[in-house]
């Protein structure tokens, strides 16, 4: 998540005590990050990242040419194939990608349909072979983010900035920059921060539902977007066929 937020922002990403050294003439190569020397540079430089504290991967945000990248997000966070083409609840991480970058990113809601026909989770042998002759389509909505003012996401971002400033004052103030994509406990677990992320996530869902409606599908039951609804989805099952007829699989 930290890397995704940084891809949607512009450096520096770290505190003054952890300066970055971006190349003055960024490389256009996708195989070489814009760093002076990845072997002798200080360990505080953010040229790698970890997903679990043990693995290590090159940090995409180390490439100057990748700043303000397109980040494609599937907010459900897992495969979900429902006969009525309804969606699971959206995970709150999508809100962080909107609230935390230095500018409001472009937000293009999309509706993708047909993947379940090509690779349905109930398919038999040979499971690894996509089914041919199927139809897959993508519908796009309007940009509801970006630099223009007036969208609900700009108002949410303003409220987030107030929370960030309040958290900074509570931690002792100071004019130093925060580490981009890293949240202190107040912004991670605080009631107002959690509620704001939930509100932002539901706003994203409403925009996707507009595209779904344009595709010609009937409106969902509002409870489909609630975590509480899906807590009972499979009576404890994480994958497979659920009680409502849907098929779910972790990605």
Secondary structure, DSSP 8 states (H G I E B T S, - for coil): -HHHHHHTS-S--S-GGG-----SS----TTS-S-S-TTTS-TTS-SEE-SSSS--EE-GGG-GGGTT------TT-EEEE-TT-------THHHHHHHSSSS----EEEEEE-HHHHS-TT--SSTTS--SS---EEEEEEE--SS-S-SHHHHHHHHHHHHHHHHHHHTT--S----TT---HHHHH-HHHHHHHHHHHHHHHHHHHHHHHHTT-----GGGG-HHHHTTSSTT--SEE-TTS-EEEE-
